[in-house]
Amino acid sequence: MQIKVLGWSGGIGANLRTTSFLIDDDLLIDAGTGLGDMPLNQMTGIRHIFLTHSHMDHVVGLPLLADSMFGVHDEPVVVHALEKTIKALKAHVFNWVIWPDFTELPSRDKPSIQFEIMKPGDKVSIRSREIEMIPVNHTVPGVGYCVSSRRASVAFSGDTTTNDSLWEVLDTYANVDLLFVETAFCNNDIEISKVSKHYCPRLLGEDILKMKHRPDVWLTHFKPGEEELIYQECVQAMPDFNVHHLKGGEVFRF
């Protein structure tokens, strides 16, 4: 299994891309602006997309990908998500006003994309990898995922704040090798973190101790301009973990 970080930031700016992780050559976790840096001939390999929630920074690449891949394959790109996430995308994006409905193009019988509802606890097996949906705590219905192969298990928190469900599910795994977890704000903005339901270093440091595993921790979703401060506060808040922060383009192989 290989994971390439296409986007990791909580916003945009020079060399900043929003959340998107490419697993091997055919599967995405989220479809943020980082997706747009993929060469077109590599985009054609994407067959499955697993969305964590409906917020723009995690889905903005999806309608553009559908357009770029229009007519390339006989089979649709399958988008896996919560039912409420799918309903939001159909109502507000693929509605013929903001964007064409690519679940009906080129025809309803042969669409460019196909939505598949998942529920927390559901597992999907694709090419010797198992992807489990995990409920988390955000302002809209949100989930994380754990992707497992014979050699490794890798967890993605999605956007979340203090919760028990993520850690309880991860503890059911024999091991968690990597954890990609969001930390959107610095500790001075802890009240904003609570209102917007994101982690800050203090909240994450308290929550991560609920997990029995000690994976390498890679931080995502920093507010642009405060990356170094948030990272240093996370290092202090999680002294028992190897803490790193993503900068984009990293590749992890198992």
C-alpha positions in Angstrom: 0.0 0.0 0.0 1.2 3.5 -0.9 -0.2 6.8 0.3 0.6 10.1 -1.4 -0.3 13.4 0.2 -1.9 15.6 -2.5 -3.4 18.1 -0.1 -3.2 18.7 3.6 -3.8 22.4 4.5 -6.9 24.0 6.0 -6.9 26.7 3.3 -5.3 27.8 0.1 -2.2 29.9 -0.7 1.1 29.5 -2.4 2.0 25.8 -2.3 -1.0 25.1 0.0 -3.6 22.5 -1.1 -6.7 21.3 0.8 -7.2 17.7 1.9 -6.8 14.8 -0.5 -4.9 11.6 0.0 -4.1 9.2 -2.9 -3.9 5.5 -1.9 -2.0 3.4 -4.5 -3.2 4.7 -7.9 -7.0 4.2 -7.7 -8.4 5.4 -4.4 -8.8 8.9 -2.8 -9.6 9.9 0.7 -11.3 13.3 0.1 -11.1 15.4 -3.0 -9.8 18.8 -2.0 -7.8 21.2 -4.1 -4.7 19.0 -3.9 -6.4 16.7 -6.4 -5.9 19.3 -9.1 -2.1 18.8 -9.1 -2.4 15.3 -10.4 -1.4 14.8 -14.1 -4.5 14.0 -16.2 -3.2 10.5 -17.1 -2.9 9.7 -13.4 -6.4 11.0 -12.7 -7.8 8.4 -15.0 -6.7 5.7 -12.6 -9.0 7.0 -9.8 -11.9 4.6 -9.4 -13.1 5.2 -5.8 -13.3 8.3 -3.6 -14.2 8.1 0.1 -15.4 11.5 1.4 -15.2 12.4 5.1 -17.9 15.1 5.0 -19.5 17.7 2.7 -17.4 20.9 3.4 -16.0 22.6 0.3 -12.3 22.1 1.1 -12.8 18.3 1.1 -15.1 18.0 -2.0 -14.2 20.9 -4.3 -12.1 18.7 -6.6 -14.9 16.1 -7.1 -17.1 18.0 -9.6 -14.0 19.1 -11.5 -12.7 15.5 -11.6 -16.0 14.3 -12.9 -15.8 16.8 -15.7 -12.2 16.0 -16.6 -12.9 12.3 -16.6 -16.1 12.6 -18.6 -16.2 9.9 -21.3 -12.9 8.4 -20.3 -14.2 5.2 -18.7 -17.1 3.0 -19.4 -17.6 2.5 -15.6 -18.2 5.4 -13.2 -16.0 6.7 -10.5 -17.6 5.4 -7.3 -18.0 8.0 -4.5 -18.5 6.5 -1.0 -19.9 8.7 1.7 -22.6 9.2 4.3 -26.1 9.5 3.0 -26.3 13.1 4.3 -23.1 14.0 2.6 -24.4 12.6 -0.7 -27.7 14.5 -0.3 -25.7 17.7 0.3 -23.7 17.2 -2.8 -26.7 16.5 -4.9 -28.6 19.5 -3.5 -25.9 22.1 -3.6 -23.3 21.0 -6.2 -24.6 18.5 -8.7 -27.8 20.3 -9.3 -27.4 21.8 -12.8 -27.0 25.2 -11.3 -23.6 25.1 -9.6 -22.5 22.1 -11.7 -24.0 19.5 -14.0 -25.3 16.3 -12.5 -22.6 13.8 -13.5 -24.7 11.0 -12.0 -26.8 11.5 -15.2 -24.1 12.2 -17.7 -23.5 11.0 -20.3 -26.7 9.1 -19.3 -28.4 7.7 -16.2 -27.5 4.2 -17.4 -23.8 5.1 -17.9 -23.0 8.0 -15.5 -19.6 9.5 -14.9 -19.9 9.2 -11.1 -21.9 6.9 -8.9 -22.7 7.6 -5.2 -22.6 4.7 -2.8 -24.0 5.2 0.7 -21.9 4.0 3.6 -22.8 4.0 7.3 -20.3 4.2 10.2 -19.0 0.7 10.8 -19.3 -0.3 7.2 -16.3 -1.8 5.5 -15.5 -1.9 1.8 -12.9 -4.2 0.3 -11.0 -3.0 -2.8 -7.9 -4.8 -4.2 -6.8 -6.4 -0.9 -7.5 -3.2 1.1 -10.3 -2.8 3.6 -11.7 0.7 4.2 -13.8 1.2 7.4 -15.9 4.2 8.0 -15.6 5.7 11.5 -18.0 8.3 13.0 -16.4 11.5 14.3 -17.6 14.8 15.7 -17.9 17.8 13.4 -20.4 20.6 12.5 -21.9 18.5 9.7 -22.1 14.7 9.7 -18.5 13.6 9.4 -16.4 10.5 9.4 -12.9 9.2 9.4 -11.5 6.1 7.8 -9.1 3.3 8.6 -7.5 1.7 5.6 -6.0 -1.7 6.1 -3.8 -4.0 4.0 -2.0 -7.2 4.9 1.0 -5.0 6.0 -0.4 -1.9 7.6 -3.4 0.0 9.0 -3.6 3.7 8.4 -6.2 6.0 10.0 -7.6 9.3 8.7 -9.5 11.4 11.2 -11.4 13.7 8.8 -12.4 17.0 10.4 -13.3 16.5 14.1 -12.9 17.6 17.6 -13.2 15.9 21.0 -14.9 12.5 20.6 -14.7 8.9 21.8 -15.8 7.0 18.6 -12.6 7.5 16.6 -10.3 6.1 19.3 -12.6 3.3 20.3 -12.7 2.0 16.8 -9.0 2.3 16.3 -8.4 0.3 19.4 -10.2 -2.6 17.8 -7.3 -2.9 15.3 -4.3 -5.0 16.3 -2.1 -2.1 15.2 -2.3 1.4 13.7 0.8 2.3 11.9 0.0 5.9 10.9 -2.5 8.4 12.0 -3.3 11.4 9.9 -5.2 13.8 12.2 -6.4 17.3 11.9 -5.4 20.2 14.1 -6.9 23.3 12.7 -6.2 26.0 15.3 -3.6 27.0 17.8 -4.4 26.8 21.5 -5.2 30.6 21.7 -8.1 29.8 19.5 -9.5 27.0 21.6 -13.0 28.5 21.8 -13.1 28.8 18.0 -12.0 25.2 17.9 -14.9 24.1 20.1 -17.5 26.1 18.1 -16.3 25.0 14.7 -15.6 21.4 16.0 -12.0 21.2 15.1 -9.0 20.1 17.2 -6.5 22.5 18.6 -3.3 21.0 20.1 -4.6 20.9 23.7 -7.8 19.1 22.7 -6.0 16.7 20.5 -3.4 16.0 23.2 -6.2 15.1 25.7 -8.1 13.0 23.2 -5.3 10.9 21.7 -4.6 9.4 25.1 -7.9 7.5 24.7 -6.1 5.3 22.1 -3.9 2.4 23.2 -1.8 2.5 20.0 1.2 4.8 19.5 1.3 5.3 15.8 3.4 8.0 14.1 1.2 11.1 14.1 1.0 13.3 11.0 -0.9 16.5 11.5 -3.1 18.0 8.8 -5.6 20.9 8.2 -3.5 23.7 9.8 -4.8 27.2 9.5 -2.6 28.9 6.9 0.1 31.1 8.4 0.1 29.3 11.8 1.6 26.0 10.7 4.8 26.2 12.8 3.0 27.4 16.0 0.3 24.7 15.8 3.0 22.0 15.2 5.1 23.1 18.1 2.1 23.2 20.4 1.2 19.7 19.3 4.7 18.4 20.0 4.3 19.7 23.5 0.8 18.3 23.9 1.7 14.8 22.8 5.1 14.0 24.4 4.5 10.2 24.1 4.1 10.3 20.3 6.3 10.9 17.3 4.6 14.0 15.8 5.2 15.4 12.4 3.3 17.8 10.1 2.6 17.4 6.5 3.8 19.8 3.9 2.4 18.1 0.8 3.9 15.6 -1.6 4.9 13.0 1.1 4.8 9.4 0.1 4.3 6.6 2.6 4.9 3.0 1.5 4.1 -0.3 3.3 
